[in-house]
Amino acid sequence: MTSSVSILSEIIADGFSLPWLAERCPELLTLKNVPQNPDYHAEGDVFRHTEMVCDALCRTHPWEELAKEEQALMFLAAAFHDIGKPSCTRLEEGNWISPRHTILGEKIFRQMVYREGERFGLTFAQRELAAKLIRYHGLPVWFWTKQRPEAELFKAAESIPLKLLYLLSKADVLGRMERIPGQLAEQVELFGEYARELGLWEHPYHFANPYTRFQFFQKENLCQDALLYDDTSFDVIVMSGLPLSGKDTWIAQNINASASPMDVISLDSLREKMGISPAKDSGPVVRAATELARESLRRKRPFIWNATNLLYETRQKLVRLFADYGARVHIMYLEVPYRELLRRNQIRSRHIPETVLENMIRKLEIPAPWEAYKVTVPSCVVSPPKMPYDEK
């Protein structure tokens, strides 16, 4: 059953009711009977914990300061904050553990909302805010154990207001029964104080310039207050997105038709020219593309790297390579609704097997704002970089 009404409106209309939401989203019922470590969750299974978290959220400051739609989005994130646990909970040395459940939960939630777009009615920005809240909801408790705790906060703040993350994490620790009550709540309060001190409470940090921001997330020991001279001299665009998401069309409309066209290094075009099937090893294609890129990089000539680039690790290898030559690396992520993706695949001459396409959706890691000099996603203004670049 589908609905043109956003699930956020329905959450508000039904009085922020988890039983109603679980009936609307039966995926939540998978949380029932999933065991937890009684040292931190003596209240029972994951579903019981989720009930308590949702209840605590609606009674926790600064919940009352949020707009209704923001409250509904927070409630949705709270309901799904542990959706990764059913898939990764296991008994190890007598203790129930759920390693990486936040990372898995982010992917599960995103895939669910993407595939069931009509059922949820969320915008890209709303979906990603909820997904990132799920991804980072444990950070306020454990950030101090990280090697660079402040860097983790800066990264999270690029995707979500830490004020909202604090609220969800506070509800998470209040919505449980601990062996040592209050221990986790102290960590969340410390997180809140530190986020305010760093100037990250409601928005990302305002770096001295885009180049300093990029280098802060690339280097180990750079202070956020540094001011680096931007010696970049040309632009490289790295495309990212599932097949059929419109990358070629975007390039044709925004780059090829512009007054400053750029060379395009297309892995699909190279594969076709080299006579290598998509089912075969793509190593030779990537090596050929990389050599073409190096030629442009040595000449300081702008170009576009056109491929799916679905994984963070893949994108970062490219970003580091291109930045080492003095390029301003932009990531352009494109997305179309799931049903439109399937429709395009059906009429495509080179049809992609549905199992392959679904596997790509499962693997997809949407670019984070801090991954490159600039990252553009569907909720941003879709435009090519200006040339010459004018934000120094």
Salt bridges, closest charged atoms under 4 A:
GLU10 OE1 - ARG24 NE 2.76
GLU27 OE2 - ARG119 NH2 2.48
ASP39 OD1 - ARG179 NH1 2.64
GLU43 OE2 - HIS41 ND1 2.69
GLU43 OE2 - HIS49 ND1 3.44
GLU51 OE1 - ARG48 NH1 3.36
ASP55 OD2 - ARG59 NH2 2.97
GLU64 OE2 - HIS61 ND1 2.46
GLU65 OE2 - HIS61 NE2 3.59
GLU65 OE1 - LYS163 NZ 3.63
ASP82 OD2 - HIS49 NE2 3.60
ASP82 OD2 - HIS81 NE2 3.17
ASP82 OD2 - LYS85 NZ 3.32
ASP82 OD1 - HIS101 NE2 3.19
ASP82 OD1 - HIS137 NE2 3.48
GLU92 OE1 - ARG90 NH2 3.06
GLU106 OE2 - ARG110 NH2 2.82
GLU106 OE2 - LYS132 NZ 2.88
GLU106 OE1 - ARG135 NE 4.00
GLU116 OE1 - ARG119 NE 3.69
GLU118 OE2 - ARG339 NE 2.78
GLU128 OE1 - ARG110 NH2 2.76
GLU128 OE2 - ARG127 NE 2.92
GLU158 OE1 - ARG213 NH2 2.68
ASP172 OD1 - HIS49 NE2 2.82
ASP172 OD1 - HIS81 NE2 3.30
ASP172 OD1 - ARG176 NH2 3.21
GLU189 OE2 - LYS170 NZ 3.64
ASP235 OD1 - ARG328 NE 3.06
ASP235 OD1 - HIS330 NE2 2.71
ASP263 OD2 - ARG301 NE 2.99
ASP268 OD1 - ARG271 NH1 3.02
GLU291 OE2 - ARG298 NH2 3.34
GLU295 OE2 - ARG299 NH2 3.60
GLU313 OE2 - LYS317 NZ 3.93
GLU335 OE2 - ARG127 NH1 2.83
GLU340 OE2 - ARG343 NH2 2.85
GLU340 OE2 - ARG344 NE 2.73
GLU358 OE1 - ARG115 NH2 2.64
GLU365 OE2 - LYS107 NZ 3.56
GLU371 OE1 - ARG315 NE 2.82
ASP390 OD2 - LYS386 NZ 3.81
